[in-house]
């Protein structure tokens, strides 16, 4: 990777602005195309909001670690939180099956679906007490 940056924030909705500012500063420093910066920001916003709303479950000690990396052909986000185990890929797969079985559309879960559809590659691992989601996005040409 050509450029890399990391930050750690409390998993609170009040920290979402700091997370998106971190992404914007990274995008500017790396000279990312506006579309790439926007996609990266959207992924971080969705994951961070989900952690703050659902994963932190009101705990004051849940943190989010963001590591961004940019190379010529791709962007990589390593998104980590120390909340309860949660594999968003499994949630998306389960949600898609649930949506197909419902007569009326259900609200919720669509942000994670968007993240997985935008990703060129997405991996999840539980490392000790940390969820680690690696999201790779192909850069716009």
TIRO-2110 file (N, C-alpha, C; in Angstrom, 1 decimal):
// TIRO-2110
0.8, -1.2, 0.0, N, 1, A
0.0, 0.0, 0.0, CA, 1, A
0.9, 1.2, 0.0, C, 1, A
0.4, 2.3, -0.7, N, 2, A
1.2, 3.5, -0.8, CA, 2, A
1.1, 4.4, 0.4, C, 2, A
-0.1, 4.5, 1.0, N, 3, A
-0.4, 5.4, 2.1, CA, 3, A
-1.3, 4.7, 3.1, C, 3, A
-1.0, 4.9, 4.4, N, 4, A
-1.8, 4.3, 5.5, CA, 4, A
-2.0, 5.2, 6.6, C, 4, A
-3.1, 5.2, 7.3, N, 5, A
-3.4, 6.0, 8.5, CA, 5, A
-4.3, 5.2, 9.4, C, 5, A
-4.2, 5.5, 10.7, N, 6, A
-5.0, 4.8, 11.7, CA, 6, A
-5.6, 5.8, 12.7, C, 6, A
-6.8, 5.5, 13.2, N, 7, A
-7.3, 6.2, 14.4, CA, 7, A
-8.1, 5.3, 15.2, C, 7, A
-8.3, 5.7, 16.5, N, 8, A
-9.1, 4.9, 17.5, CA, 8, A
-10.1, 5.9, 18.1, C, 8, A
-11.3, 5.5, 18.1, N, 9, A
-12.4, 6.3, 18.6, CA, 9, A
-13.3, 5.5, 19.5, C, 9, A
-14.0, 6.2, 20.5, N, 10, A
-15.0, 5.5, 21.2, CA, 10, A
-16.2, 5.2, 20.3, C, 10, A
-16.8, 4.1, 20.5, N, 11, A
-18.0, 3.6, 19.7, CA, 11, A
-19.2, 4.3, 20.1, C, 11, A
-19.3, 5.6, 19.9, N, 12, A
-20.5, 6.4, 20.2, CA, 12, A
-20.9, 7.2, 19.0, C, 12, A
-22.2, 7.4, 18.8, N, 13, A
-22.6, 8.2, 17.7, CA, 13, A
-22.0, 9.6, 17.7, C, 13, A
-21.7, 10.1, 18.8, N, 14, A
-21.1, 11.4, 18.9, CA, 14, A
-19.7, 11.4, 18.3, C, 14, A
-19.1, 10.3, 18.1, N, 15, A
-17.8, 10.2, 17.5, CA, 15, A
-17.8, 10.0, 16.0, C, 15, A
-19.0, 9.8, 15.4, N, 16, A
-19.2, 9.6, 14.0, CA, 16, A
-18.6, 10.7, 13.1, C, 16, A
-18.8, 12.0, 13.6, N, 17, A
-18.2, 13.1, 12.8, CA, 17, A
-16.7, 13.0, 12.8, C, 17, A
-16.1, 12.6, 13.9, N, 18, A
-14.6, 12.5, 13.9, CA, 18, A
-14.2, 11.3, 13.0, C, 18, A
-14.9, 10.3, 12.9, N, 19, A
-14.6, 9.2, 12.0, CA, 19, A
-14.7, 9.6, 10.5, C, 19, A
-15.7, 10.3, 10.2, N, 20, A
-15.8, 10.8, 8.8, CA, 20, A
-14.8, 11.9, 8.5, C, 20, A
-14.4, 12.7, 9.5, N, 21, A
-13.4, 13.7, 9.2, CA, 21, A
-12.0, 13.0, 9.0, C, 21, A
-11.8, 11.9, 9.7, N, 22, A
-10.6, 11.1, 9.5, CA, 22, A
-10.5, 10.6, 8.1, C, 22, A
-11.6, 10.1, 7.6, N, 23, A
-11.7, 9.6, 6.2, CA, 23, A
-11.5, 10.7, 5.2, C, 23, A
-12.1, 11.8, 5.4, N, 24, A
-12.0, 13.0, 4.5, CA, 24, A
-10.6, 13.5, 4.5, C, 24, A
-9.9, 13.5, 5.6, N, 25, A
-8.5, 14.0, 5.6, CA, 25, A
-7.6, 13.0, 4.9, C, 25, A
-7.9, 11.7, 5.1, N, 26, A
-7.1, 10.7, 4.4, CA, 26, A
-7.3, 10.8, 2.9, C, 26, A
-8.5, 10.9, 2.5, N, 27, A
-8.8, 11.0, 1.1, CA, 27, A
-8.2, 12.3, 0.4, C, 27, A
-8.2, 13.4, 1.1, N, 28, A
-7.5, 14.6, 0.6, CA, 28, A
-6.0, 14.4, 0.5, C, 28, A
-5.4, 13.9, 1.6, N, 29, A
-4.0, 13.7, 1.7, CA, 29, A
-3.5, 12.7, 0.6, C, 29, A
-4.3, 11.7, 0.2, N, 30, A
-3.9, 10.7, -0.8, CA, 30, A
-4.4, 11.2, -2.2, C, 30, A
-5.1, 12.3, -2.3, N, 31, A
-5.6, 12.7, -3.6, CA, 31, A
-6.6, 11.7, -4.2, C, 31, A
-7.4, 11.2, -3.4, N, 32, A
-8.4, 10.2, -3.9, CA, 32, A
-9.4, 10.9, -4.8, C, 32, A
-9.9, 10.2, -5.8, N, 33, A
-11.0, 10.7, -6.6, CA, 33, A
-12.2, 11.0, -5.7, C, 33, A
-13.1, 12.0, -5.9, N, 34, A
-14.2, 12.2, -5.1, CA, 34, A
-15.1, 11.0, -4.9, C, 34, A
-15.3, 10.2, -5.9, N, 35, A
-16.1, 9.0, -5.8, CA, 35, A
-15.5, 8.0, -4.9, C, 35, A
-14.2, 7.9, -4.9, N, 36, A
-13.5, 6.9, -4.0, CA, 36, A
-13.6, 7.4, -2.5, C, 36, A
-13.4, 8.7, -2.3, N, 37, A
-13.6, 9.2, -1.0, CA, 37, A
-15.0, 9.1, -0.4, C, 37, A
-16.0, 9.3, -1.3, N, 38, A
-17.4, 9.1, -0.9, CA, 38, A
-17.7, 7.7, -0.5, C, 38, A
-17.3, 6.8, -1.3, N, 39, A
-17.5, 5.3, -1.1, CA, 39, A
-16.9, 4.9, 0.2, C, 39, A
-15.7, 5.3, 0.4, N, 40, A
-15.0, 5.0, 1.7, CA, 40, A
-15.7, 5.6, 2.9, C, 40, A
-16.1, 6.8, 2.8, N, 41, A
-16.8, 7.4, 3.8, CA, 41, A
-18.1, 6.7, 4.1, C, 41, A
-18.9, 6.3, 3.1, N, 42, A
-20.1, 5.6, 3.3, CA, 42, A
-19.9, 4.3, 4.0, C, 42, A
-18.9, 3.6, 3.7, N, 43, A
-18.6, 2.3, 4.3, CA, 43, A
-18.3, 2.6, 5.8, C, 43, A
-17.5, 3.5, 6.1, N, 44, A
-17.1, 3.8, 7.5, CA, 44, A
-18.3, 4.3, 8.3, C, 44, A
-19.1, 5.2, 7.7, N, 45, A
-20.3, 5.7, 8.4, CA, 45, A
-21.3, 4.5, 8.7, C, 45, A
-21.5, 3.6, 7.8, N, 46, A
-22.4, 2.5, 8.0, CA, 46, A
-21.9, 1.6, 9.1, C, 46, A
-20.7, 1.2, 9.0, N, 47, A
-20.1, 0.3, 10.0, CA, 47, A
-20.0, 0.9, 11.4, C, 47, A
-19.6, 2.2, 11.4, N, 48, A
-19.5, 2.9, 12.7, CA, 48, A
-20.8, 3.1, 13.4, C, 48, A
-21.8, 3.5, 12.6, N, 49, A
-23.2, 3.7, 13.1, CA, 49, A
-23.7, 2.4, 13.7, C, 49, A
-23.5, 1.3, 13.0, N, 50, A
-24.0, 0.0, 13.4, CA, 50, A
-23.3, -0.4, 14.8, C, 50, A
-22.0, -0.2, 14.8, N, 51, A
-21.3, -0.5, 16.1, CA, 51, A
-21.8, 0.4, 17.2, C, 51, A
-21.9, 1.7, 17.0, N, 52, A
-22.4, 2.6, 18.0, CA, 52, A
-23.8, 2.3, 18.5, C, 52, A
-24.6, 2.0, 17.5, N, 53, A
-26.0, 1.7, 17.8, CA, 53, A
-26.3, 0.3, 18.4, C, 53, A
-25.7, -0.7, 17.8, N, 54, A
-26.0, -2.1, 18.2, CA, 54, A
-24.9, -2.8, 18.9, C, 54, A
-23.7, -2.6, 18.4, N, 55, A
-22.6, -3.4, 19.0, CA, 55, A
-22.1, -2.9, 20.4, C, 55, A
-22.1, -1.6, 20.6, N, 56, A
-21.7, -1.1, 21.9, CA, 56, A
-22.6, -1.4, 23.0, C, 56, A
-23.9, -1.5, 22.7, N, 57, A
-25.0, -1.8, 23.6, CA, 57, A
-24.8, -1.0, 24.9, C, 57, A
-24.5, 0.3, 24.7, N, 58, A
-24.4, 1.2, 25.9, CA, 58, A
-23.1, 1.1, 26.7, C, 58, A
-22.3, 0.2, 26.3, N, 59, A
-21.0, 0.1, 27.1, CA, 59, A
-20.1, 1.3, 26.8, C, 59, A
-19.5, 1.8, 27.8, N, 60, A
-18.6, 3.0, 27.6, CA, 60, A
-17.2, 2.6, 27.1, C, 60, A
-16.8, 1.3, 27.2, N, 61, A
-15.4, 1.0, 26.9, CA, 61, A
-15.3, 0.4, 25.5, C, 61, A
-16.3, 0.4, 24.7, N, 62, A
-16.2, -0.2, 23.3, CA, 62, A
-15.5, 0.9, 22.4, C, 62, A
-14.5, 0.4, 21.7, N, 63, A
-13.7, 1.3, 20.8, CA, 63, A
-13.8, 0.8, 19.4, C, 63, A
-13.5, 1.7, 18.5, N, 64, A
-13.4, 1.4, 17.0, CA, 64, A
-12.0, 1.8, 16.6, C, 64, A
-11.3, 0.9, 15.9, N, 65, A
-10.0, 1.2, 15.3, CA, 65, A
-10.2, 1.2, 13.8, C, 65, A
-9.9, 2.3, 13.2, N, 66, A
-9.9, 2.4, 11.7, CA, 66, A
-8.5, 2.5, 11.2, C, 66, A
-8.2, 1.6, 10.2, N, 67, A
-7.0, 1.7, 9.5, CA, 67, A
-7.3, 1.8, 8.0, C, 67, A
-6.9, 2.8, 7.4, N, 68, A
-7.1, 3.1, 5.9, CA, 68, A
-5.8, 2.9, 5.2, C, 68, A
-5.9, 2.4, 4.0, N, 69, A
-4.7, 2.2, 3.1, CA, 69, A
-5.2, 2.5, 1.7, C, 69, A
-4.3, 3.1, 1.0, N, 70, A
-4.6, 3.4, -0.4, CA, 70, A
-3.4, 2.9, -1.3, C, 70, A
-3.7, 2.2, -2.4, N, 71, A
-2.8, 1.8, -3.4, CA, 71, A
-3.3, 2.3, -4.7, C, 71, A
-2.6, 2.0, -5.8, N, 72, A
-3.0, 2.5, -7.1, CA, 72, A
-4.3, 1.9, -7.5, C, 72, A
-4.6, 0.7, -7.2, N, 73, A
-5.8, 0.0, -7.7, CA, 73, A
-6.9, -0.2, -6.7, C, 73, A
-6.5, -0.1, -5.4, N, 74, A
-7.5, -0.4, -4.4, CA, 74, A
-7.4, 0.5, -3.1, C, 74, A
-8.5, 0.5, -2.4, N, 75, A
-8.5, 1.1, -1.1, CA, 75, A
-8.8, 0.0, -0.1, C, 75, A
-8.2, 0.0, 1.1, N, 76, A
-8.5, -1.0, 2.1, CA, 76, A
-8.8, -0.3, 3.4, C, 76, A
-9.9, -0.8, 4.0, N, 77, A
-10.3, -0.4, 5.3, CA, 77, A
-10.2, -1.6, 6.2, C, 77, A
-9.5, -1.5, 7.3, N, 78, A
-9.6, -2.5, 8.4, CA, 78, A
-10.3, -1.9, 9.5, C, 78, A
-11.5, -2.4, 9.8, N, 79, A
-12.5, -1.9, 10.7, CA, 79, A
-12.5, -2.8, 11.9, C, 79, A
-12.1, -2.4, 13.1, N, 80, A
-12.1, -3.2, 14.3, CA, 80, A
-12.9, -2.6, 15.4, C, 80, A
-13.6, -3.5, 16.1, N, 81, A
-14.3, -3.0, 17.3, CA, 81, A
-14.2, -4.1, 18.4, C, 81, A
-14.3, -3.7, 19.6, N, 82, A
-14.2, -4.7, 20.7, CA, 82, A
-15.6, -5.0, 21.3, C, 82, A
-16.6, -4.9, 20.5, N, 83, A
-18.0, -5.2, 20.9, CA, 83, A
-18.2, -6.7, 20.8, C, 83, A
-19.4, -7.2, 21.0, N, 84, A
-19.7, -8.6, 20.9, CA, 84, A
-19.4, -9.1, 19.5, C, 84, A
-19.1, -10.4, 19.4, N, 85, A
-18.8, -11.0, 18.1, CA, 85, A
-19.9, -10.7, 17.1, C, 85, A
-19.6, -10.3, 15.9, N, 86, A
-20.6, -10.0, 14.9, CA, 86, A
-19.9, -10.0, 13.5, C, 86, A
-20.3, -11.0, 12.7, N, 87, A
-19.9, -11.1, 11.3, CA, 87, A
-20.9, -10.5, 10.4, C, 87, A
-20.7, -9.3, 9.9, N, 88, A
-21.7, -8.7, 9.0, CA, 88, A
-22.1, -9.5, 7.8, C, 88, A
-21.1, -10.3, 7.3, N, 89, A
-21.4, -11.1, 6.1, CA, 89, A
-22.5, -12.1, 6.4, C, 89, A
-22.4, -12.7, 7.5, N, 90, A
-23.5, -13.7, 7.9, CA, 90, A
-24.8, -13.0, 8.1, C, 90, A
-24.8, -11.8, 8.7, N, 91, A
-26.0, -11.1, 8.9, CA, 91, A
-26.6, -10.7, 7.6, C, 91, A
-25.8, -10.3, 6.6, N, 92, A
-26.3, -10.0, 5.3, CA, 92, A
-26.9, -11.2, 4.6, C, 92, A
-26.2, -12.3, 4.7, N, 93, A
-26.8, -13.6, 4.1, CA, 93, A
-28.1, -14.0, 4.7, C, 93, A
-28.2, -13.9, 6.0, N, 94, A
-29.4, -14.2, 6.7, CA, 94, A
-30.5, -13.2, 6.4, C, 94, A
-30.1, -11.9, 6.3, N, 95, A
-31.1, -10.9, 6.0, CA, 95, A
-31.7, -11.0, 4.6, C, 95, A
-30.8, -11.4, 3.7, N, 96, A
-31.3, -11.6, 2.3, CA, 96, A
-32.3, -12.7, 2.2, C, 96, A
-32.0, -13.8, 2.9, N, 97, A
-32.9, -15.0, 2.9, CA, 97, A
-34.2, -14.5, 3.6, C, 97, A
-34.2, -13.7, 4.7, N, 98, A
-35.4, -13.3, 5.3, CA, 98, A
-36.2, -12.3, 4.5, C, 98, A
-35.5, -11.4, 3.7, N, 99, A
-36.2, -10.5, 2.8, CA, 99, A
-37.0, -11.3, 1.7, C, 99, A
-36.4, -12.3, 1.2, N, 100, A
-37.0, -13.1, 0.1, CA, 100, A
-38.2, -13.8, 0.6, C, 100, A
-38.3, -14.2, 1.9, N, 101, A
-39.4, -14.9, 2.5, CA, 101, A
-40.5, -14.0, 2.9, C, 101, A
-40.3, -12.7, 3.0, N, 102, A
-41.3, -11.8, 3.5, CA, 102, A
-42.2, -11.2, 2.3, C, 102, A
-43.5, -11.1, 2.6, N, 103, A
-44.4, -10.5, 1.6, CA, 103, A
-44.1, -9.0, 1.4, C, 103, A
-43.8, -8.3, 2.6, N, 104, A
-43.6, -6.9, 2.5, CA, 104, A
-42.1, -6.6, 2.9, C, 104, A
-41.5, -5.6, 2.3, N, 105, A
-40.1, -5.4, 2.6, CA, 105, A
-39.9, -4.9, 4.1, C, 105, A
-38.8, -5.4, 4.7, N, 106, A
-38.4, -5.0, 6.0, CA, 106, A
-37.4, -3.9, 6.0, C, 106, A
-37.5, -2.9, 6.9, N, 107, A
-36.6, -1.8, 7.0, CA, 107, A
-35.5, -2.3, 7.9, C, 107, A
-34.2, -2.0, 7.6, N, 108, A
-33.1, -2.3, 8.4, CA, 108, A
-32.2, -3.3, 7.7, C, 108, A
-30.9, -3.3, 8.0, N, 109, A
-30.0, -4.2, 7.4, CA, 109, A
-29.5, -3.9, 6.0, C, 109, A
-30.1, -2.9, 5.4, N, 110, A
-29.8, -2.6, 4.0, CA, 110, A
-28.4, -1.9, 3.9, C, 110, A
-28.0, -1.2, 4.9, N, 111, A
-26.7, -0.6, 4.9, CA, 111, A
-25.5, -1.6, 4.8, C, 111, A
-25.6, -2.7, 5.6, N, 112, A
-24.6, -3.7, 5.5, CA, 112, A
-24.6, -4.4, 4.2, C, 112, A
-25.8, -4.6, 3.6, N, 113, A
-25.9, -5.1, 2.2, CA, 113, A
-25.2, -4.2, 1.3, C, 113, A
-25.4, -2.9, 1.4, N, 114, A
-24.7, -1.9, 0.5, CA, 114, A
-23.2, -2.1, 0.6, C, 114, A
-22.7, -2.2, 1.9, N, 115, A
-21.3, -2.3, 2.1, CA, 115, A
-20.7, -3.5, 1.4, C, 115, A
-21.4, -4.7, 1.6, N, 116, A
-20.9, -5.9, 1.0, CA, 116, A
-21.0, -5.9, -0.5, C, 116, A
-22.0, -5.2, -1.1, N, 117, A
-22.1, -5.1, -2.5, CA, 117, A
-21.1, -4.1, -3.1, C, 117, A
-20.7, -3.1, -2.4, N, 118, A
-19.7, -2.1, -2.9, CA, 118, A
-18.3, -2.7, -2.8, C, 118, A
-18.0, -3.7, -1.9, N, 119, A
-16.7, -4.2, -1.7, CA, 119, A
-16.3, -5.2, -2.8, C, 119, A
-15.0, -5.0, -3.2, N, 120, A
-14.4, -6.0, -4.1, CA, 120, A
-14.1, -7.3, -3.3, C, 120, A
-13.8, -7.1, -2.1, N, 121, A
-13.5, -8.2, -1.2, CA, 121, A
-13.8, -7.8, 0.2, C, 121, A
-14.4, -8.7, 1.0, N, 122, A
-14.6, -8.4, 2.4, CA, 122, A
-14.4, -9.7, 3.2, C, 122, A
-13.6, -9.5, 4.3, N, 123, A
-13.3, -10.7, 5.2, CA, 123, A
-13.6, -10.3, 6.6, C, 123, A
-13.9, -11.3, 7.4, N, 124, A
-14.2, -11.1, 8.9, CA, 124, A
-13.4, -12.1, 9.7, C, 124, A
-12.9, -11.7, 10.8, N, 125, A
-12.2, -12.6, 11.8, CA, 125, A
-12.5, -12.0, 13.2, C, 125, A
-12.5, -12.9, 14.1, N, 126, A
-12.6, -12.5, 15.5, CA, 126, A
-11.2, -12.8, 16.1, C, 126, A
-10.5, -11.7, 16.6, N, 127, A
-9.2, -11.8, 17.1, CA, 127, A
-9.2, -11.5, 18.5, C, 127, A
-9.2, -12.5, 19.4, N, 128, A
-9.4, -12.2, 20.8, CA, 128, A
-10.7, -11.6, 21.1, C, 128, A
-10.7, -10.4, 21.6, N, 129, A
-11.9, -9.7, 21.9, CA, 129, A
-12.3, -8.7, 20.8, C, 129, A
-11.6, -8.7, 19.7, N, 130, A
-11.8, -7.7, 18.6, CA, 130, A
-12.5, -8.4, 17.4, C, 130, A
-13.5, -7.7, 16.8, N, 131, A
-14.1, -8.0, 15.5, CA, 131, A
-13.1, -7.3, 14.5, C, 131, A
-12.7, -8.0, 13.5, N, 132, A
-11.9, -7.4, 12.5, CA, 132, A
-12.5, -7.6, 11.1, C, 132, A
-13.0, -6.5, 10.5, N, 133, A
-13.6, -6.6, 9.1, CA, 133, A
-12.6, -5.9, 8.2, C, 133, A
-12.2, -6.6, 7.2, N, 134, A
-11.3, -6.0, 6.1, CA, 134, A
-12.1, -5.8, 4.9, C, 134, A
-12.2, -4.6, 4.4, N, 135, A
-13.0, -4.2, 3.3, CA, 135, A
-12.1, -3.7, 2.2, C, 135, A
-12.1, -4.3, 1.0, N, 136, A
-11.3, -3.7, -0.1, CA, 136, A
-12.2, -3.2, -1.1, C, 136, A
-11.9, -2.0, -1.6, N, 137, A
-12.7, -1.3, -2.6, CA, 137, A
-11.9, -1.1, -3.8, C, 137, A
-12.3, -1.4, -5.0, N, 138, A
-11.6, -1.1, -6.2, CA, 138, A
-11.7, 0.4, -6.4, C, 138, A
-10.6, 1.0, -6.8, N, 139, A
-10.6, 2.5, -7.1, CA, 139, A
-11.2, 2.8, -8.4, C, 139, A
-11.8, 3.9, -8.4, N, 140, A
-12.4, 4.4, -9.7, CA, 140, A
-11.3, 4.7, -10.7, C, 140, A
-11.6, 4.6, -11.9, N, 141, A
-10.5, 4.8, -12.9, CA, 141, A
-10.7, 6.2, -13.6, C, 141, A
END
